[in-house]
Amino acid sequence: MSEVVILTEAAALQVKDMMKEHDEVDAMLRVAVKGGGCSGLSYGMGFEHEIQEGDTTLEQHGIKVIVAKNDAAILNGTKIDYKQSMMGGGFTIDNPNAIASCGCGSSFVTATNKGTPEDC
């Protein structure tokens, strides 16, 4: 099994900056999948201080990353990057398990987990 989540150096630097900005320097980054979004599933990221039973944990570029057991198969091999452009910056998520995503790019579908679509 490959890494559940691959955090690029650019994404890790942005996460570190956000941790400092929000006084969360001791936190870990939780990457999650939630039901919803126009395609049925959406991504979530947030800071957390506790590891739950069954969580997968890894460390990349100095960031501790947590993924819930139920989300690990859906996210397996997912690459999270941070891109800066003239219009600003944002995280990009490349999930090899997603077979389709919505036009706005914030939700997706996998072959085995379709979720429940909502309006964009």
C-alpha positions as CSV (number, residue, x, y, z in Angstrom):
1,M,0.0,0.0,0.0
2,S,1.3,3.4,-0.9
3,E,1.1,6.4,1.3
4,V,-2.5,7.2,2.1
5,V,-1.8,11.0,1.5
6,I,1.2,12.6,-0.1
7,L,1.8,16.1,1.0
8,T,4.1,18.1,-1.2
9,E,6.7,20.5,0.2
10,A,4.7,23.5,-1.0
11,A,1.5,22.2,0.7
12,A,3.4,21.5,3.9
13,L,4.9,25.0,3.9
14,Q,1.4,26.5,3.5
15,V,0.0,24.3,6.3
16,K,2.9,25.4,8.6
17,D,2.1,29.0,7.8
18,M,-1.6,28.5,8.6
19,M,-0.7,26.7,11.9
20,K,1.4,29.7,12.9
21,E,-1.3,32.1,11.9
22,H,-4.0,30.3,13.9
23,D,-1.8,29.5,16.9
24,E,-2.0,25.7,16.1
25,V,1.8,25.0,15.9
26,D,1.4,21.8,18.0
27,A,-1.6,20.5,15.9
28,M,-1.8,17.7,13.4
29,L,-3.4,18.0,10.0
30,R,-6.5,15.8,9.5
31,V,-7.4,15.0,5.9
32,A,-10.9,13.6,5.6
33,V,-13.7,12.7,3.2
34,K,-17.2,13.8,3.9
35,G,-20.5,13.0,2.2
36,G,-21.9,15.9,0.2
37,G,-20.9,18.2,-2.6
38,C,-22.4,18.1,-6.0
39,S,-20.7,14.8,-6.9
40,G,-21.4,13.1,-3.6
41,L,-18.1,13.2,-1.7
42,S,-16.0,16.2,-0.6
43,Y,-12.6,16.7,1.0
44,G,-12.0,18.2,4.3
45,M,-8.8,19.4,6.1
46,G,-8.4,20.8,9.6
47,F,-6.2,21.0,12.6
48,E,-6.6,18.4,15.4
49,H,-4.8,17.6,18.6
50,E,-5.9,14.0,19.2
51,I,-5.5,10.8,17.3
52,Q,-8.6,8.6,17.3
53,E,-8.6,4.8,17.4
54,G,-8.0,3.4,14.0
55,D,-6.5,6.5,12.5
56,T,-3.6,6.2,10.1
57,T,-0.8,8.6,11.0
58,L,2.2,9.7,8.9
59,E,4.6,12.6,8.9
60,Q,5.7,14.5,5.8
61,H,7.9,17.6,5.6
62,G,7.5,18.1,9.3
63,I,3.7,17.9,9.3
64,K,1.9,15.1,11.1
65,V,-1.0,13.9,9.0
66,I,-4.0,12.0,10.3
67,V,-6.6,10.0,8.2
68,A,-9.5,8.2,9.7
69,K,-9.7,4.4,9.0
70,N,-12.9,4.7,6.9
71,D,-11.3,7.5,4.7
72,A,-8.0,5.7,4.1
73,A,-9.1,3.5,1.2
74,I,-10.8,6.4,-0.6
75,L,-7.8,8.7,-0.1
76,N,-5.1,6.1,-0.8
77,G,-2.4,7.7,-3.0
78,T,-4.0,11.2,-2.9
79,K,-1.5,14.0,-3.5
80,I,-2.1,17.4,-1.9
81,D,-0.3,20.3,-3.3
82,Y,-0.4,24.1,-3.0
83,K,-0.4,26.3,-6.1
84,Q,0.2,30.0,-6.1
85,S,-1.0,32.1,-9.1
86,M,-1.8,35.7,-10.1
87,M,-5.4,35.1,-8.7
88,G,-4.1,33.9,-5.3
89,G,-3.3,30.4,-4.0
90,G,-5.1,27.3,-3.0
91,F,-4.7,23.6,-2.3
92,T,-5.1,21.1,-5.1
93,I,-6.0,17.5,-4.5
94,D,-5.2,14.7,-7.0
95,N,-7.0,11.6,-5.9
96,P,-6.2,8.5,-8.2
97,N,-9.4,6.8,-6.8
98,A,-11.8,9.6,-8.0
99,I,-13.5,8.5,-11.2
100,A,-15.4,11.8,-11.7
101,S,-15.4,15.3,-10.1
102,C,-17.8,18.2,-10.3
103,G,-17.1,21.3,-12.3
104,C,-16.0,23.4,-9.3
105,G,-13.5,20.7,-8.4
106,S,-14.5,20.5,-4.7
107,S,-16.3,17.1,-4.8
108,F,-15.8,13.7,-6.4
109,V,-17.0,10.2,-6.8
110,T,-15.1,6.9,-6.6
111,A,-16.1,3.6,-8.2
112,T,-17.0,2.1,-4.8
113,N,-18.3,5.1,-2.9
114,K,-20.7,7.6,-4.5
115,G,-22.0,9.5,-1.5
116,T,-25.1,11.7,-1.8
117,P,-24.9,14.6,-4.2
118,E,-25.9,18.1,-3.1
119,D,-26.2,21.3,-5.1
120,C,-22.9,23.2,-5.7
